[in-house]
Amino acid sequence: MFTIFSSKTTLHCQAENDTHAPPLIESNFESGTTESWGCLGSGTPSIDSNISYDGSSSLRITNRQQNWNGPSLIITNYLKPSTPYYFQGYVYHESTSSETFMWTMKWTDSEGSVLYEYINTVEVPPKKWTLIEGTLTSPPSEMKEILYYVESPNPALEFNIDSMKVFMADPADITTPSPDSTQIN
């Protein structure tokens, strides 16, 4: 069994050039490595030094076969229970029309139950780096594994990500309406 949550959240305190605390996680791929990023499901992550949002490299994902396949990073050791986080990153593709992208969190609890939660969904025009950002609060209990990833409903789409960051957010600065959820058995 797993549950999908979709919630719209607004963050007022963090901005790209904000002077708040440094990110808990930051991946800009300037090291020439994938920086522990893999692929959820099928796909091949690789460094692309031909296009980047910031610096000289980005992470490119190719050979996807399902809509949920995409670049992923395990962040279990960085997030604490019941804590709000702000996620920020950039997505790029070279198809001929705009494409939809989702930044998704996959939580696995100690009993193996899986919860998927959308951080945000954006429409990305071709050949334009586009910000994808959002906030969410981690579940109240410890998780066995926490993984976040970028996906697209177009399973054949190849795309790049860059400047992926996670910040701890101030709860006073977050507005969160009631989430919509879907439970699938």
Long-range contacts (C-beta under 8 A, 24 or more apart in sequence): 1-113, 1-183, 1-184, 1-185, 2-113, 2-114, 2-115, 2-116, 2-183, 2-184, 3-115, 3-116, 3-181, 3-182, 3-183, 3-184, 4-115, 4-116, 4-117, 4-118, 4-181, 4-182, 4-183, 4-184, 5-115, 5-116, 5-117, 5-118, 5-179, 5-180, 5-181, 5-182, 6-117, 6-118, 6-179, 6-180, 6-181, 6-182, 7-117, 7-118, 7-136, 7-176, 7-177, 7-178, 7-179, 7-180, 8-177, 9-134, 9-135, 9-136, 9-174, 9-175, 9-176, 9-177, 10-135, 10-174, 10-175, 11-86, 11-133, 11-134, 11-135, 11-169, 11-173, 11-174, 12-173, 12-174, 12-175, 13-169, 13-170, 13-173, 14-86, 14-88, 14-167, 14-169, 14-173, 16-88, 16-131, 20-167, 21-167, 21-168, 23-165, 23-166, 23-167, 24-78, 24-79, 24-85, 24-166, 24-167, 24-168, 25-73, 25-75, 25-78, 25-164, 25-165, 25-166, 26-163, 26-164, 26-165, 26-166, 27-59, 27-73, 27-163, 27-164, 27-165, 28-54, 28-55, 28-57, 28-162, 28-163, 28-164, 29-55, 29-57, 29-58, 29-59, 29-162, 30-55, 30-56, 30-57, 32-57, 34-59, 35-59, 36-73, 36-74, 37-71, 37-72, 37-73, 38-71, 38-72, 38-73, 39-64, 39-69, 39-70, 39-71, 39-72, 40-68, 40-69, 40-70, 40-71, 40-72, 40-106, 40-147, 40-149, 40-151, 41-65, 41-66, 41-68, 41-69, 41-70, 42-66, 42-69, 43-69, 43-70, 43-71, 45-71, 48-160, 51-92, 51-160, 52-160, 52-162, 53-90, 53-92, 53-129, 53-162, 53-163, 54-90, 54-162, 54-163, 55-162, 57-162, 58-92, 58-160, 58-161, 58-162, 59-160, 59-161, 59-162, 60-158, 60-159, 60-160, 61-150, 61-158, 61-159, 61-160, 61-161, 62-158, 64-152, 64-155, 64-156, 64-157, 64-158, 65-155, 66-155, 67-151, 67-152, 67-153, 67-154, 67-155, 68-104, 68-151, 69-151, 69-155, 70-149, 70-150, 70-151, 70-152, 71-149, 71-150, 71-161, 72-106, 72-147, 72-148, 72-149, 73-147, 73-148, 73-149, 73-164, 74-145, 74-146, 74-147, 75-146, 75-147, 75-148, 75-166, 76-143, 76-144, 76-145, 76-146, 76-147, 78-146, 78-166, 79-138, 79-143, 79-146, 79-166, 80-138, 81-138, 81-139, 81-140, 81-141, 81-142, 81-143, 82-137, 82-138, 82-139, 82-140, 83-137, 83-138, 83-168, 84-135, 84-136, 84-137, 84-138, 84-168, 84-169, 84-170, 84-171, 84-174, 85-135, 85-136, 85-137, 85-138, 85-166, 85-167, 85-168, 85-169, 86-133, 86-134, 86-135, 86-166, 86-167, 86-168, 86-169, 87-119, 87-120, 87-133, 87-134, 87-135, 87-136, 87-148, 87-165, 87-166, 87-167, 88-131, 88-132, 88-133, 88-163, 88-164, 88-165, 88-166, 88-167, 89-131, 89-132, 89-133, 89-150, 89-161, 89-162, 89-163, 89-164, 89-165, 90-129, 90-130, 90-131, 90-132, 90-161, 90-162, 90-163, 90-164, 91-122, 91-124, 91-129, 91-130, 91-132, 91-150, 91-159, 91-160, 91-161, 92-124, 92-127, 92-128, 92-129, 92-130, 92-159, 92-160, 92-161, 92-162, 93-124, 93-126, 93-127, 93-157, 93-158, 93-159, 93-160, 94-126, 94-127, 94-158, 95-126, 95-154, 95-157, 96-126, 97-126, 98-123, 98-124, 98-125, 98-126, 99-123, 99-124, 99-126, 99-152, 99-154, 99-157, 99-159, 100-124, 100-152, 100-153, 100-154, 101-130, 101-132, 101-150, 101-151, 101-152, 101-159, 102-150, 102-151, 102-152, 103-132, 103-134, 103-148, 103-149, 103-150, 104-148, 104-149, 104-150, 104-151, 105-136, 105-146, 105-147, 105-148, 106-145, 106-146, 106-147, 106-148, 106-149, 107-138, 107-139, 107-143, 107-145, 107-146, 108-143, 108-144, 108-145, 108-146, 108-147, 109-139, 109-141, 109-143, 109-144, 110-141, 110-142, 110-143, 110-144, 112-144, 115-139, 117-179, 119-148, 129-162, 135-169, 135-174, 135-176, 137-171, 137-174, 137-176
